[in-house]
Amino acid sequence: MQWNIADLPIFVAVVEHGGISAAARALRMPKSSVSRFIHRLEEELQVRLFERNSRQMRMTQEGEIFHKHCQLIMEQIQSADAHMNGLTKEPSGELMVSLPMAFSRLVVAGHLHRFHSRYPGITVRVSISPVAVDLIGDNIDVAVQVGDLPDSDLIGVPLVESPLLWVATPAVARNLSQLDDLDRLVSQVKICEQRYNRTPLKVRIRGDLHSLTLNAALETTDPIMVRDTVLNGFGIALLPALYCYGEIQAGSLVQVAPEVLLQTTAKASAVYTSKRMLNARTRLFIDFLRELCTNNTPASYSRATPSLSAQEPEGALPPF
């Protein structure tokens, strides 16, 4: 490599400020020095980065490509600096976070103030998104994504893995029987989260593997909407235990068809891009999310928990 990495901030400043004169003012350098740096960089790269005349300048295609690489390099330098500062100083700065709605409401919302109390120097900006976000394009430091992660440059840190349960209100459960008949079970699922609807699902019944496909008329990306709709007596729901544990404990929902065991689980991971170094702010927030998931999710769940029958009293099921 012939070019000097120390020239990159000057090149980036010329791009961001739209010219050599404006960049020189921002950098508090002589215009001639900035011009000399750019000329030297072009010679060392052996490409022309700008087309310029007496009145204007614009980046060439080669300049645009080089600028994208410079942005990544500068981000990594800044992240390295922030990370090293975080080892010796109170962490500070802005942290951009993206969360799914259900996870944000049930896991994070009531505890976010604790993170601020621990690290008052960190400004947290939380956006809520029902779909996976573009971490680089949307300038997100860390996001929580549900399900299996696609092959990409994202690095995932597992947060929680929750079994899927068939649940209903006690009143609905009393009127149902023989739910190990898969056709009857499927017919009672009238609202479903999008990821599980019209998708073949593997289930195990008393050791035997079967497949079923739900065909709910109502479909949503929000598991809380599924839960709240079924709480009003609208059939059976397939829900992650994470999002119905409180209602099961309170007795407003009960597990049905416990012998029909889903082989799929609900997963959530904290993800960040491998193109950026993990800075102190992001690392601390991921640790905080892991703590929340550990403290607010029971360690295990007995899938053999008996369902509520007409003869059994209403009440909470054993914790999982």
DAPEDA-V353412 format. One line per field, one symbol per residue. psi: psi as a letter, one per 30 degrees, with the letter a starting at -180 (. if undefined). A space follows every 50 residues. Layout:
psi = ???
//
This chain:
psi = kflkfffeeeeeeeeffgleeeeeeefhlkeeeeeeeeeeeeeefhlkfk kkafflklkleeeeeeeeeeeeeeeeeeeeeeeeeffflkklakkkkkkl eeeeefeeegfefeeeeeiffkjkjkkkkflkljeeeghkeklkklakkl kagkkkjkekjklkkkllleeeefgklhgfjeeeeeffjfkkkeffkhkk kklkjhfkklklkkhkfkklfjfeeeeeeffggiakljkkeeggeeeeef gfllklhffjkkfklkkkkkklkffkkjleeeeeeeeeeeeeeefgkkel kjfgkklklffklklklkl.
//
